[in-house]
Amino acid sequence: MSTDNSTARTADRVSDRIAFKTRIARVALIVAIAGVVACTVIAYQDRVAREEAEQQREIERSKYLELSASAKTAKEEAQRERDAALRKLDEIEESLGEQNKALTAELRRLTTLEEAHAAENAGLKAELQKAAADAREMADRVEVVSEPAVEIAGDQTGSPIAGEVMAVSTRPDLNLMIINVGKNCGLAPGDQLNVYRGDKVITKIQIEKVERDWAAASSLKELEVEPAQVGDSVRP
């Protein structure tokens, strides 16, 4: 009996040890499985996090590339606009330069023309003054030489006008001459007389200015046969 009991106790202890070891093994297996699951979950989460991070990087990269492309396009457009503006500015400067040259040339031409006109006017004025002085001098001489005849012509109403060309302008474009009859013979501006050389009418003149004993007249070119000369006679 004691042997059987000892055997039974031994068997029970072995059985308990086996059951204990089995529980320990189960626990260890559960712990191992839990560790594997935890590692798997962590690995999965890490992979998901990496994938999300990579996706985010791709998104950011795409945005960066898009912004870079947009910035490059904007920069190129700005450069094209700048180049176009510079070309336009060059064209404007060139046009203004040409206009300035033209205006400068025109100003020089007008200045030269004004100076020429001033010189011509001064020459004409001097020539007129000289012609008037010569006419007065010649008229005085004629009046002294033929005073009775002139006074008779001037004093008698309706008496014929008879005189001579005393001076002729040396400039053809001036077209002026001085005759030795004037208000004393009833002449007035606008009157017309014939100029004779001998018995031949060589031109017709129109009175422009009248003084007491002399007058300035211009030749009517459309009726001129020959230019008048000093000494030609003047009468209606």
FIROZA-387350 format. One record per residue (C-alpha): x, y, z. Coordinates in steps of 0.05 Angstrom, whole numbers, plus 32768, in hexadecimal, padded with zeros to 4 digits. Layout:
REM FIROZA-387350
XYZ/...
//
This chain:
REM FIROZA-387350
800080008000/803780308012/805980227FD1/801B802F7FA9/800F806F7FCE/805680867FC2/804E80767F79/800D809B7F76/802B80D87F98/806680D57F69/803780D07F2E/800F810A7F48/804D81347F51/806381237F0B/801F81327EF1/801E81747F16/806381857EFB/804D81747EB5/800E819E7EBE/803781D77EDA/806981D37EA2/803081CF7E71/8011820E7E8E/8055822F7E8E/805E821A7E45/801982347E34/802782757E57/806A827A7E33/8048826A7DF1/8013829F7DFF/804982D17E11/807082BE7DD3/803282C37DA8/802283067DC8/8069831D7DBB/806583077D73/802183297D6B/803C83687D8C/807A83677D60/804D835B7D24/802083947D37/805B83C17D44/807B83AD7D02/803983B97CDE/802F83FC7D00/8077840F7CEF/806D83F97CA7/802C84207CA3/804E845C7CC2/808784567C90/8056844F7C57/802E848C7C6F/806F84B27C78/8085849E7C31/804184B27C16/804684F47C3A/808C84FE7C1E/807284EE7BD8/803A85207BE2/806A85547BFB/809A85447BC2/8061854A7B90/804D858D7BAE/809685A47BAD/809E858E7B64/805C85B07B53/807085F07B77/80B585ED7B57/809685E47B12/8065861D7B20/809D86497B3A/80C886377AFD/808E86487ACE/808186897AF3/80CB869A7AF0/80CE868A7AA5/809086B37A99/80AC86EC7AC2/80ED86E77A9A/80C786E87A58/809F87257A6F/80E087477A86/810187387A43/80C487527A1E/80C387917A48/810D879C7A3C/8104879379F1/80CA87C479F3/80F487F57A1A/812D87EE79E8/80FB87FB79AF/80E0883879D3/8126885279E1/813988477998/80FA88697980/810588A379AF/814D88A77998/813688AB794F/810188DE7960/813489067987/81648905794C/812C891A791D/81168951794C/815E89697955/816889697909/8126898E78FF/813989C07935/817C89CC7914/815989D478D1/81278A0578ED/815E8A2B7911/81868A3078D1/81488A4578AB/81378A7978DF/817E8A9478DD/817B8A957891/81398AB97893/81538AEA78C6/81908AF7789B/81658AFE785E/81358B2D7882/81708B56789A/818B8B587853/81478B6C7837/813E8BA1786C/81848BBD785F/81778BBB7814/81348BDD781B/81538C127848/818B8C1C7815/81598C1D77DB/812E8C507801/816B8C7A7810/81828C7677C8/813C8C8777B1/81388CC377DE/817D8CDA77C7/816B8CD0777E/81278CF17788/81498D2C77A8/81798D30776E/81408D2B773C/81178D5E7762/81518D8E7761/815E8D837717/81168D8276FE/80F08DA47736/80C58DD07709/80AE8D9776DC/809C8D697717/80778DA0773C/804E8DAF76FE/803D8D6676F6/80298D60773F/80038DA07744/7FD68D977708/7F9D8D687714/7F9A8D3276DF/7FDF8D4376C3/80068D0676A7/80368CE276D6/807C8CDE76BA/80B98CC576DF/80F48C9776DD/810E8C5976FF/81428C727730/81578C317752/814B8BE67748/81578BB1777D/81938B85776E/816D8B497788/813D8B2C7755/81128B0C778C/81078B5177AC/80E88B6C776C/80EA8BB57782/80FB8BF67760/80F98C407771/80DA8C747743/80E08CC0774A/80968CD1774D/80698CCA7789/80308CED77AD/80448D2D778A/80298D0E774A/7FEC8CEF776A/80078CA87770/7FE98C7977A4/7FF88C3177B8/7FDA8C007787/7FE18C2E774A/80008C0E770D/802F8C2F76DB/80538C19769C/809F8C177697/80BB8C2C7653/80FE8C237634/80FA8C5375FA/80B58C4A75DD/80AF8C0175F2/80898BEB7630/80B68BB97653/808D8BAD7693/80548BC576BF/80608BD97707/80338BE07744/803E8C157778/804C8BF877BD/80608C3477E6/805A8C7E77D7/80808CBA77F4/807C8D0377E0/80AA8D0077A5/80BB8CB6779C/809A8C72779E/80AE8C2977A5/808F8BFA7772/80928BB1775F/80938B957719/80588B6A7703/80808B2E76ED/80478B1076C3/80498B4E7697/80948B587697/80B88B567654/80FA8B6E766E/81118B8176B4/810F8BCC76C3/81518BF276C7/81668C3476E3/81548C6B76B1/81178C487694/80DC8C797690/809B8C6F76B7/80578C8776A2/800F8C6E769D/
//
